[in-house]
């Protein structure tokens, strides 16, 4: 019997009523509201023939043992940013739960392969700035030494916040035991961008997550009095930064799916009567092709040095973070498109700009694919984040079909 | 007998030792350190045959009565910005004091015209953001209603700070009584810019103060996820602002002495992973010619609307402050050049980009001129502000000569 989309929508609304307020969802990881959301989720498992436990990194695993120990994992995350939307992350977890329920019913509690649902811990990194916490621990790409110094706004360390959730920071790598028998991973997520809405499509098969080069770029010029310093005597750090802010569009424009973003500009001294002596900027560059990403990074560096020199400034780069592009599994992408075409007139393939827990799983070489459902206005991380109910219903149906196809594919191997 | 530059330099050093620290001068107006500086100044008058009083706005006046009641006023300000330099403002006051002392000696306490020294209250506006406080009260261009709501960082109102200095805010306009018999006003100041150093000249006659148009310009676009929003779907408020930051150089470049400065840029949400949805900037434009200034203001407005439209953004302008250009007195500018040429091989004429108390006096129609002495590296409002000792000595000599010539001119009228 098909998964029932109405169950998913009812659960989404119930969860939002329980853990949101008039500013949006408030399920920030490692806070009481998040714990409440996860307890509510576990309560939903009561009548299912399943095993549930939290792993060493706080990921929440539900298992329906199958004839084969080889497992199909469906997952996403219940945590949200502060003042978040009602779909980001929890749509994937609650759809996974409904598909899981449907399989349990269809196979009378004993499907041909083992089915698991995972709610990854702290995908968003909203409180400590460390996104993909649980999935990276699972994947062995965690960074305990670097993360030990992380604190939230109140000065509470990540380590202490973990301990309050019964997670021992030194042992989070033990989450890797959950990899055993893992045969495929599937994740449904809202697009969080405007592409599908613009194309008038409900769903897309995701080809992978783009690699990211994220840097801090600081231009150093000379602070000077706005009234007494002739234009020709200036070493205006803002001018150099402004030129780069415009140039990154040409750099991204050379490639069809590339994006480059200057998201933050800070001026010092930053007063109306002074030429900017120091300008601190950030640059975020993404592409699915590692060579394209490397070229964009190199081009931005060259441009920044050229502009700095032209403006009598210097420039310093420092890496904030980077990750390589992570392509998803070709056959699972095909299956995803098949599933979409069974519920919608057309499918579409697109890379994901945002990162997802699926990227951490795919890095391990586990066959992985994601399905996107259209976001209205491309907005997420905001209480106005939304998707048409009819599109959510199509998404649940298509994701169930994808899971069934993947299960057959695992069985046939 | 000539004024003795060594007295001025000794006094500057004494004042700095008394009211500065290792971060620079700390004579912020309406603070105890400023009061201390002013008491020290009054103590320097002890052996002179003079009258001293504070007017209703806290300006400090020293008077040496002459044969004629018509007065020549020499002035500047003792207040500084926080962490300021050792010359800004106090060079003018202490040079005025030395010239005053020389005249008192030369004329045996009874010069042909009355000579006065004024130390204007709060030229910098460093604590409450209201510069030219005392001289504008004197000139009748004060703004009591608007200034009543001003507070410092600790929330103390300007009105309360004035009261603590025995100044009644409602009565500051009574400082206008000091205008009586005022025949001419002279002010010596450091250039605070790089022009004279670049030209290899110690001194300049100032032709007037540039008019200023100072505005807040806010671009509104659409906040969007840096990973999921294709370049072509963006409404990037930073891009519109960056184009304006570069365009203002062309706008200023059409005119030889014009300056345009974008001093502050703030990005919202201002995070590495979001396209800028709102960008708040400031624009400061200056020229000595009112028509040029008006044209530059209009050109910047037009450019901002054009860029906003091209980027899918909107833009709002709001005035922060403006003042018209204030030309100095043609004959006094000639006398200033004569005086400079008696001590240096060449003179130079230039407008002042920074405002000065002299502008408030000149607005009244009082014959006014300023003399600039070279600033090293064009730096002021900073503890490294400096001028060569030999240039300071030339400045005192030339300013004395200018005062003598001006006195003769007043006498001859």
Interface residues (C-beta under 8 A of the other chain):
Chain A: X191 X192 X193 X194 X195 X198 X210 X212 X214 X224 X225 X226 X227 X228 X229 X230 X231 X233 X238 X239 X241 X242 X243 X245 X246 X249 X252 X253 X257 X258 X259 X260 X261 X262 X263 X264 X265 X266 X267 X269 X270 X271 X272 X273 X274 X275 X276 X279 X282 X284 X286 X320 X352 X353 X354 X355 X378 X379 X380 X381
Chain B: X191 X192 X193 X194 X195 X198 X210 X212 X214 X224 X225 X226 X227 X228 X229 X230 X231 X233 X238 X239 X241 X242 X243 X245 X246 X249 X252 X253 X257 X258 X259 X260 X261 X262 X263 X264 X265 X266 X267 X269 X270 X271 X272 X273 X274 X275 X276 X279 X282 X284 X286 X320 X352 X353 X354 X355 X378 X379 X380 X381
